[in-house]
Amino acid sequence: MIEKSAEKYGVIKMRYLIFSFWFIIIHTVAYTFAGAVALKLSKDLYEKQKRLIDYVRDMSDESDRKHVEKWFLPAQVIRGLLMSMVLYPILNLLGDTDFLIRFIFLSSLMFIYTDVGSAIPFPHNIEGLVYMKPKYLNRKAMGKLYLEMVIYSLVFGLLTGWFLF
């Protein structure tokens, strides 16, 4: 009995590790893709002196860009691991649902929890509308930020919904 429990526990533990590994990969790929598209379409958010969101690092400044390049991957690995662990209690439930339901759930989860409903104020989320100064609540910035997050959420939901279950 104890041996079977230990064996079962080892299989479950390995399943979580494998899930987290692939979750981290998918999150990082989706986040990088969405960020690259957004940077190409929204340079006025992230580059030059007159940026729409001037409190983030300036990607046209070599020092700022190098800082982001250095910490981007470690930050996404940590974010991916933490986000994957939150899903552990519902892995079986997600695995038993249709792809379309998983896709909608995972895309919506990322869009709402990591962006719109985030507790960190940003120009296009609920907290930002409450706490940010009006100069940062720019409609042009909001649209471009939503574009990035919609791309990320859809790519993430598609890849996780398809490949992880």
Secondary structure, 3 states (H helix, E strand, C coil): CHHHHHHHHHHHHHHHHHHHHHHHHHHHHHHHHHHHHHHHHCHHHHCCCCCCCCCCCCCCCHHHHHHHHHHHHHHHHHHHHHHHHHCHHHHHHHHCCCHHHHHHHHHHHHHHHHHHCCCCCCCCCHHHHHHCCHHHCCHHHHHHHHHHHHHHHHHHHHHHHHHCC
